[in-house]
């Protein structure tokens, strides 16, 4: 799936800041966390996650080490 035009127009630093600010907001506030869950639900209903795996479960995935920590 292609990036939305507004996100695509951001430079790499702007993308990094946007994602970081969103992460900080949902980590710091229960209402913001619930809003993020609503966004994920809407994205799922719109089919935005079809055909992609955000966290593939493969041996070569270094993030698998986090599961046992």
Biopython code that builds the backbone (N, CA, C, O; Angstrom):
import numpy as np
from Bio.PDB.StructureBuilder import StructureBuilder

atoms = [
    (1, "UNK", "N", (0.835, -1.175, 0.000)),
    (1, "UNK", "CA", (0.000, 0.000, 0.000)),
    (1, "UNK", "C", (0.883, 1.243, 0.000)),
    (1, "UNK", "O", (1.875, 1.298, 0.727)),
    (2, "UNK", "N", (0.542, 2.209, -0.784)),
    (2, "UNK", "CA", (1.315, 3.443, -0.900)),
    (2, "UNK", "C", (1.115, 4.321, 0.338)),
    (2, "UNK", "O", (0.094, 4.239, 1.022)),
    (3, "UNK", "N", (2.105, 5.150, 0.602)),
    (3, "UNK", "CA", (1.982, 6.104, 1.699)),
    (3, "UNK", "C", (0.963, 7.169, 1.331)),
    (3, "UNK", "O", (0.813, 7.507, 0.157)),
    (4, "UNK", "N", (0.257, 7.704, 2.334)),
    (4, "UNK", "CA", (-0.663, 8.800, 2.044)),
    (4, "UNK", "C", (0.166, 10.011, 1.622)),
    (4, "UNK", "O", (1.320, 10.159, 2.025)),
    (5, "UNK", "N", (-0.425, 10.855, 0.821)),
    (5, "UNK", "CA", (0.303, 11.991, 0.242)),
    (5, "UNK", "C", (0.844, 12.948, 1.302)),
    (5, "UNK", "O", (1.947, 13.474, 1.153)),
    (6, "UNK", "N", (0.083, 13.177, 2.364)),
    (6, "UNK", "CA", (0.550, 14.095, 3.413)),
    (6, "UNK", "C", (1.786, 13.548, 4.118)),
    (6, "UNK", "O", (2.730, 14.294, 4.379)),
    (7, "UNK", "N", (1.790, 12.251, 4.431)),
    (7, "UNK", "CA", (2.953, 11.646, 5.084)),
    (7, "UNK", "C", (4.136, 11.592, 4.128)),
    (7, "UNK", "O", (5.278, 11.820, 4.525)),
    (8, "UNK", "N", (3.853, 11.290, 2.871)),
    (8, "UNK", "CA", (4.893, 11.178, 1.858)),
    (8, "UNK", "C", (5.645, 12.496, 1.670)),
    (8, "UNK", "O", (6.832, 12.490, 1.344)),
    (9, "UNK", "N", (4.965, 13.620, 1.873)),
    (9, "UNK", "CA", (5.577, 14.942, 1.683)),
    (9, "UNK", "C", (6.533, 15.317, 2.818)),
    (9, "UNK", "O", (7.352, 16.224, 2.661)),
    (10, "UNK", "N", (6.436, 14.632, 3.951)),
    (10, "UNK", "CA", (7.327, 14.939, 5.070)),
    (10, "UNK", "C", (8.742, 14.467, 4.762)),
    (10, "UNK", "O", (8.944, 13.450, 4.098)),
    (11, "UNK", "N", (9.721, 15.226, 5.259)),
    (11, "UNK", "CA", (11.104, 14.763, 5.110)),
    (11, "UNK", "C", (11.364, 13.707, 6.194)),
    (11, "UNK", "O", (10.554, 13.561, 7.109)),
    (12, "UNK", "N", (12.467, 12.977, 6.107)),
    (12, "UNK", "CA", (12.717, 11.903, 7.081)),
    (12, "UNK", "C", (12.673, 12.355, 8.540)),
    (12, "UNK", "O", (12.153, 11.632, 9.389)),
    (13, "UNK", "N", (13.203, 13.523, 8.842)),
    (13, "UNK", "CA", (13.196, 14.012, 10.222)),
    (13, "UNK", "C", (11.764, 14.315, 10.676)),
    (13, "UNK", "O", (11.398, 14.003, 11.809)),
    (14, "UNK", "N", (10.966, 14.909, 9.816)),
    (14, "UNK", "CA", (9.576, 15.194, 10.157)),
    (14, "UNK", "C", (8.786, 13.904, 10.408)),
    (14, "UNK", "O", (7.944, 13.850, 11.304)),
    (15, "UNK", "N", (9.064, 12.870, 9.610)),
    (15, "UNK", "CA", (8.411, 11.574, 9.812)),
    (15, "UNK", "C", (8.807, 10.988, 11.166)),
    (15, "UNK", "O", (7.959, 10.493, 11.908)),
    (16, "UNK", "N", (10.074, 11.047, 11.474)),
    (16, "UNK", "CA", (10.598, 10.520, 12.727)),
    (16, "UNK", "C", (9.983, 11.247, 13.914)),
    (16, "UNK", "O", (9.596, 10.615, 14.896)),
    (17, "UNK", "N", (9.891, 12.572, 13.832)),
    (17, "UNK", "CA", (9.313, 13.372, 14.916)),
    (17, "UNK", "C", (7.826, 13.057, 15.079)),
    (17, "UNK", "O", (7.353, 12.891, 16.203)),
    (18, "UNK", "N", (7.090, 12.974, 13.982)),
    (18, "UNK", "CA", (5.663, 12.676, 14.046)),
    (18, "UNK", "C", (5.406, 11.343, 14.738)),
    (18, "UNK", "O", (4.571, 11.257, 15.638)),
    (19, "UNK", "N", (6.118, 10.314, 14.321)),
    (19, "UNK", "CA", (5.937, 8.987, 14.918)),
    (19, "UNK", "C", (6.354, 9.009, 16.394)),
    (19, "UNK", "O", (5.685, 8.412, 17.236)),
    (20, "UNK", "N", (7.433, 9.681, 16.699)),
    (20, "UNK", "CA", (7.889, 9.784, 18.087)),
    (20, "UNK", "C", (6.899, 10.525, 18.973)),
    (20, "UNK", "O", (6.660, 10.124, 20.112)),
    (21, "UNK", "N", (6.322, 11.604, 18.456)),
    (21, "UNK", "CA", (5.339, 12.357, 19.233)),
    (21, "UNK", "C", (4.081, 11.527, 19.481)),
    (21, "UNK", "O", (3.507, 11.566, 20.570)),
    (22, "UNK", "N", (3.661, 10.782, 18.471)),
    (22, "UNK", "CA", (2.499, 9.903, 18.657)),
    (22, "UNK", "C", (2.792, 8.842, 19.713)),
    (22, "UNK", "O", (1.968, 8.586, 20.591)),
    (23, "UNK", "N", (3.960, 8.233, 19.625)),
    (23, "UNK", "CA", (4.337, 7.206, 20.605)),
    (23, "UNK", "C", (4.364, 7.796, 22.013)),
    (23, "UNK", "O", (3.854, 7.185, 22.951)),
    (24, "UNK", "N", (4.948, 8.966, 22.162)),
    (24, "UNK", "CA", (5.021, 9.598, 23.483)),
    (24, "UNK", "C", (3.622, 9.905, 24.017)),
    (24, "UNK", "O", (3.349, 9.684, 25.197)),
    (25, "UNK", "N", (2.744, 10.406, 23.165)),
    (25, "UNK", "CA", (1.387, 10.754, 23.587)),
    (25, "UNK", "C", (0.635, 9.532, 24.109)),
    (25, "UNK", "O", (-0.020, 9.600, 25.149)),
    (26, "UNK", "N", (0.729, 8.412, 23.385)),
    (26, "UNK", "CA", (-0.034, 7.227, 23.816)),
    (26, "UNK", "C", (0.612, 6.540, 25.020)),
    (26, "UNK", "O", (-0.060, 5.811, 25.750)),
    (27, "UNK", "N", (1.887, 6.765, 25.228)),
    (27, "UNK", "CA", (2.557, 6.203, 26.397)),
    (27, "UNK", "C", (2.270, 7.034, 27.648)),
    (27, "UNK", "O", (2.407, 6.542, 28.768)),
    (28, "UNK", "N", (1.876, 8.284, 27.457)),
    (28, "UNK", "CA", (1.773, 9.221, 28.570)),
    (28, "UNK", "C", (0.355, 9.533, 29.016)),
    (28, "UNK", "O", (0.166, 10.179, 30.047)),
    (29, "UNK", "N", (-0.652, 9.088, 28.261)),
    (29, "UNK", "CA", (-2.016, 9.507, 28.567)),
    (29, "UNK", "C", (-2.999, 8.396, 28.195)),
    (29, "UNK", "O", (-3.013, 7.925, 27.058)),
    (30, "UNK", "N", (-3.811, 7.987, 29.152)),
    (30, "UNK", "CA", (-4.757, 6.893, 28.907)),
    (30, "UNK", "C", (-5.753, 7.218, 27.800)),
    (30, "UNK", "O", (-6.057, 6.360, 26.971)),
    (31, "UNK", "N", (-6.263, 8.444, 27.776)),
    (31, "UNK", "CA", (-7.231, 8.822, 26.738)),
    (31, "UNK", "C", (-6.580, 8.782, 25.349)),
    (31, "UNK", "O", (-7.191, 8.324, 24.383)),
    (32, "UNK", "N", (-5.351, 9.260, 25.262)),
    (32, "UNK", "CA", (-4.629, 9.213, 23.986)),
    (32, "UNK", "C", (-4.395, 7.764, 23.565)),
    (32, "UNK", "O", (-4.488, 7.440, 22.381)),
    (33, "UNK", "N", (-4.094, 6.900, 24.517)),
    (33, "UNK", "CA", (-3.906, 5.477, 24.217)),
    (33, "UNK", "C", (-5.184, 4.888, 23.626)),
    (33, "UNK", "O", (-5.141, 4.165, 22.630)),
    (34, "UNK", "N", (-6.319, 5.200, 24.246)),
    (34, "UNK", "CA", (-7.597, 4.708, 23.731)),
    (34, "UNK", "C", (-7.889, 5.253, 22.338)),
    (34, "UNK", "O", (-8.438, 4.541, 21.496)),
    (35, "UNK", "N", (-7.526, 6.509, 22.091)),
    (35, "UNK", "CA", (-7.719, 7.096, 20.761)),
    (35, "UNK", "C", (-6.863, 6.361, 19.731)),
    (35, "UNK", "O", (-7.297, 6.142, 18.600)),
    (36, "UNK", "N", (-5.659, 5.986, 20.122)),
    (36, "UNK", "CA", (-4.788, 5.236, 19.214)),
    (36, "UNK", "C", (-5.389, 3.880, 18.885)),
    (36, "UNK", "O", (-5.322, 3.425, 17.743)),
    (37, "UNK", "N", (-5.979, 3.232, 19.892)),
    (37, "UNK", "CA", (-6.640, 1.950, 19.634)),
    (37, "UNK", "C", (-7.801, 2.129, 18.660)),
    (37, "UNK", "O", (-8.041, 1.271, 17.811)),
    (38, "UNK", "N", (-8.524, 3.249, 18.784)),
    (38, "UNK", "CA", (-9.611, 3.535, 17.842)),
    (38, "UNK", "C", (-9.082, 3.736, 16.425)),
    (38, "UNK", "O", (-9.699, 3.277, 15.463)),
    (39, "UNK", "N", (-7.952, 4.414, 16.288)),
    (39, "UNK", "CA", (-7.339, 4.614, 14.973)),
    (39, "UNK", "C", (-6.978, 3.266, 14.357)),
    (39, "UNK", "O", (-7.212, 3.035, 13.171)),
    (40, "UNK", "N", (-6.411, 2.384, 15.163)),
    (40, "UNK", "CA", (-6.040, 1.050, 14.671)),
    (40, "UNK", "C", (-7.270, 0.276, 14.235)),
    (40, "UNK", "O", (-7.245, -0.408, 13.212)),
    (41, "UNK", "N", (-8.346, 0.380, 15.003)),
    (41, "UNK", "CA", (-9.585, -0.296, 14.632)),
    (41, "UNK", "C", (-10.122, 0.226, 13.303)),
    (41, "UNK", "O", (-10.522, -0.558, 12.443)),
    (42, "UNK", "N", (-10.131, 1.533, 13.134)),
    (42, "UNK", "CA", (-10.610, 2.132, 11.885)),
    (42, "UNK", "C", (-9.715, 1.724, 10.718)),
    (42, "UNK", "O", (-10.211, 1.398, 9.640)),
    (43, "UNK", "N", (-8.408, 1.740, 10.926)),
    (43, "UNK", "CA", (-7.478, 1.332, 9.877)),
    (43, "UNK", "C", (-7.704, -0.121, 9.479)),
    (43, "UNK", "O", (-7.631, -0.468, 8.300)),
    (44, "UNK", "N", (-7.976, -0.961, 10.458)),
    (44, "UNK", "CA", (-8.254, -2.367, 10.180)),
    (44, "UNK", "C", (-9.523, -2.495, 9.340)),
    (44, "UNK", "O", (-9.551, -3.240, 8.360)),
    (45, "UNK", "N", (-10.565, -1.771, 9.723)),
    (45, "UNK", "CA", (-11.824, -1.815, 8.974)),
    (45, "UNK", "C", (-11.659, -1.308, 7.544)),
    (45, "UNK", "O", (-12.346, -1.775, 6.636)),
    (46, "UNK", "N", (-10.757, -0.362, 7.343)),
    (46, "UNK", "CA", (-10.490, 0.183, 6.002)),
    (46, "UNK", "C", (-9.564, -0.717, 5.184)),
    (46, "UNK", "O", (-9.332, -0.463, 4.002)),
    (47, "UNK", "N", (-9.038, -1.760, 5.809)),
    (47, "UNK", "CA", (-8.180, -2.697, 5.103)),
    (47, "UNK", "C", (-6.741, -2.240, 4.953)),
    (47, "UNK", "O", (-6.020, -2.732, 4.085)),
    (48, "UNK", "N", (-6.317, -1.307, 5.786)),
    (48, "UNK", "CA", (-4.955, -0.776, 5.653)),
    (48, "UNK", "C", (-3.866, -1.766, 6.048)),
    (48, "UNK", "O", (-2.700, -1.564, 5.708)),
    (49, "UNK", "N", (-4.225, -2.830, 6.757)),
    (49, "UNK", "CA", (-3.232, -3.821, 7.178)),
    (49, "UNK", "C", (-3.251, -5.082, 6.325)),
    (49, "UNK", "O", (-2.493, -6.018, 6.579)),
    (50, "UNK", "N", (-4.105, -5.109, 5.325)),
    (50, "UNK", "CA", (-4.179, -6.302, 4.465)),
    (50, "UNK", "C", (-2.870, -6.482, 3.704)),
    (50, "UNK", "O", (-2.347, -5.543, 3.104)),
    (51, "UNK", "N", (-2.361, -7.692, 3.742)),
    (51, "UNK", "CA", (-1.166, -8.018, 2.982)),
    (51, "UNK", "C", (0.146, -7.581, 3.614)),
    (51, "UNK", "O", (1.200, -7.708, 2.992)),
    (52, "UNK", "N", (0.101, -7.067, 4.844)),
    (52, "UNK", "CA", (1.344, -6.680, 5.504)),
    (52, "UNK", "C", (1.429, -7.370, 6.858)),
    (52, "UNK", "O", (0.412, -7.732, 7.449)),
    (53, "UNK", "N", (2.650, -7.545, 7.338)),
    (53, "UNK", "CA", (2.892, -8.074, 8.670)),
    (53, "UNK", "C", (3.779, -7.077, 9.386)),
    (53, "UNK", "O", (4.931, -6.876, 9.001)),
    (54, "UNK", "N", (3.252, -6.453, 10.423)),
    (54, "UNK", "CA", (4.013, -5.431, 11.137)),
    (54, "UNK", "C", (5.151, -6.024, 11.963)),
    (54, "UNK", "O", (6.234, -5.443, 12.040)),
    (55, "UNK", "N", (4.905, -7.179, 12.581)),
    (55, "UNK", "CA", (5.924, -7.839, 13.393)),
    (55, "UNK", "C", (6.003, -9.296, 12.972)),
    (55, "UNK", "O", (5.421, -10.160, 13.627)),
    (56, "UNK", "N", (6.713, -9.583, 11.889)),
    (56, "UNK", "CA", (6.787, -10.979, 11.432)),
    (56, "UNK", "C", (7.443, -11.859, 12.488)),
    (56, "UNK", "O", (8.400, -11.457, 13.151)),
    (57, "UNK", "N", (6.909, -13.067, 12.629)),
    (57, "UNK", "CA", (7.424, -14.009, 13.625)),
    (57, "UNK", "C", (8.358, -14.984, 12.916)),
    (57, "UNK", "O", (7.959, -16.085, 12.538)),
    (58, "UNK", "N", (9.613, -14.558, 12.743)),
    (58, "UNK", "CA", (10.604, -15.389, 12.066)),
    (58, "UNK", "C", (11.856, -15.461, 12.926)),
    (58, "UNK", "O", (12.144, -14.563, 13.716)),
    (59, "UNK", "N", (12.577, -16.531, 12.755)),
    (59, "UNK", "CA", (13.806, -16.722, 13.538)),
    (59, "UNK", "C", (14.801, -15.585, 13.330)),
    (59, "UNK", "O", (15.497, -15.192, 14.267)),
    (60, "UNK", "N", (14.875, -15.050, 12.103)),
    (60, "UNK", "CA", (15.878, -14.027, 11.822)),
    (60, "UNK", "C", (15.455, -12.638, 12.295)),
    (60, "UNK", "O", (16.211, -11.680, 12.138)),
    (61, "UNK", "N", (14.254, -12.514, 12.874)),
    (61, "UNK", "CA", (13.794, -11.228, 13.376)),
    (61, "UNK", "C", (14.436, -10.956, 14.738)),
    (61, "UNK", "O", (14.123, -11.648, 15.707)),
    (62, "UNK", "N", (15.334, -9.955, 14.835)),
    (62, "UNK", "CA", (16.014, -9.681, 16.108)),
    (62, "UNK", "C", (15.062, -9.276, 17.212)),
    (62, "UNK", "O", (15.410, -9.389, 18.387)),
    (63, "UNK", "N", (13.855, -8.803, 16.870)),
    (63, "UNK", "CA", (12.913, -8.413, 17.895)),
    (63, "UNK", "C", (12.328, -9.613, 18.628)),
    (63, "UNK", "O", (11.727, -9.451, 19.690)),
    (64, "UNK", "N", (12.495, -10.823, 18.076)),
    (64, "UNK", "CA", (12.030, -12.010, 18.775)),
    (64, "UNK", "C", (12.701, -12.152, 20.128)),
    (64, "UNK", "O", (12.126, -12.737, 21.046)),
    (65, "UNK", "N", (13.917, -11.622, 20.265)),
    (65, "UNK", "CA", (14.616, -11.681, 21.534)),
    (65, "UNK", "C", (13.865, -10.926, 22.629)),
    (65, "UNK", "O", (14.005, -11.245, 23.810)),
    (66, "UNK", "N", (13.070, -9.928, 22.244)),
    (66, "UNK", "CA", (12.330, -9.142, 23.224)),
    (66, "UNK", "C", (11.223, -9.960, 23.873)),
    (66, "UNK", "O", (10.796, -9.646, 24.984)),
    (67, "UNK", "N", (10.756, -10.997, 23.204)),
    (67, "UNK", "CA", (9.661, -11.802, 23.732)),
    (67, "UNK", "C", (10.081, -12.568, 24.990)),
    (67, "UNK", "O", (9.237, -12.865, 25.836)),
    (68, "UNK", "N", (11.351, -12.885, 25.124)),
    (68, "UNK", "CA", (11.814, -13.678, 26.251)),
    (68, "UNK", "C", (12.433, -12.813, 27.333)),
    (68, "UNK", "O", (12.794, -13.320, 28.395)),
    (69, "UNK", "N", (12.561, -11.539, 27.087)),
    (69, "UNK", "CA", (13.194, -10.643, 28.075)),
    (69, "UNK", "C", (12.271, -10.369, 29.242)),
    (69, "UNK", "O", (12.639, -9.638, 30.161)),
]
sb = StructureBuilder()
sb.init_structure("model")
sb.init_model(0)
sb.init_chain("A")
sb.init_seg("    ")
for serial, (resi, resn, name, xyz) in enumerate(atoms, 1):
    if name == "N":
        sb.init_residue(resn, " ", resi, " ")
    sb.init_atom(name, np.array(xyz, "f"), 0.0, 1.0, " ", f" {name:<3s}", serial, name[0])
structure = sb.get_structure()
